[in-house]
Amino acid sequence: MNANVLANAFGPREGTALRVKQVALVALGIVALAVAAKIKVPMWPVPITMGTFAVLTIGTAYGARLGLITMLGYLLVGALGFDVFAGSSAEKFGLTYMMGGTGGYLVGYLMATVLLGALAARGWDRSVGKLALALVLANVLIYVPGLLWLGQLYGWENPILEWGLTPFLVGDVIKLALAALLIPGLWKLLGDART
């Protein structure tokens, strides 16, 4: 089954109106990613930032192509020096920030977005169980380049897993659960609204 992704389930489906909708979704997605990256929820052992949640939900809701364009737009805005990333600041932003410890995770965002979009197009976003599995796979795609880049940058003799993986697992489980409930719930609402 080649199901539509959530972004295709409402609004125009062809012509100029579709292009306007897509441009609006990309702009909205970039803003959502930037805002979510700055949200920090107190948690142990580290605060939860909502940037990954935004990446996961946009990748799932937008599909592979529109999601990837949105992510590339977000990274371009960040590369131009705008303060859109979780840890960026007036002292460290743009390409300097992107080439630091976060760089590998940003590459992982692109990979996760494409995977989630492709699986959503096959209907995985309609089921909590299938979407949860897709989200776990996407999270792996975020962590692998992130950890590889940390090891390359700081040396494998350092505790790379303690720096870049284990402190974030509790927060990631919460974000994955939220996304796994949100997207199928939105599909159900859309289905109920059409009947």
Secondary structure by P-SEA (a helix, b strand, c coil): cccccccccccccccaaaaaaaaaaaaaaaaaaaaaaacccccccbbbbaaaaaaaaaaaaccaaaaaaaaaaaaaaaaacccccccccccccccccccccaaaaaaaaaaaaaaaaaaaaacccccaaaaaaaaaaaaaaaaaaaaaaaaaacccccccccccccccaaaaaaaaaaaaacaaaaaaaaaaaac
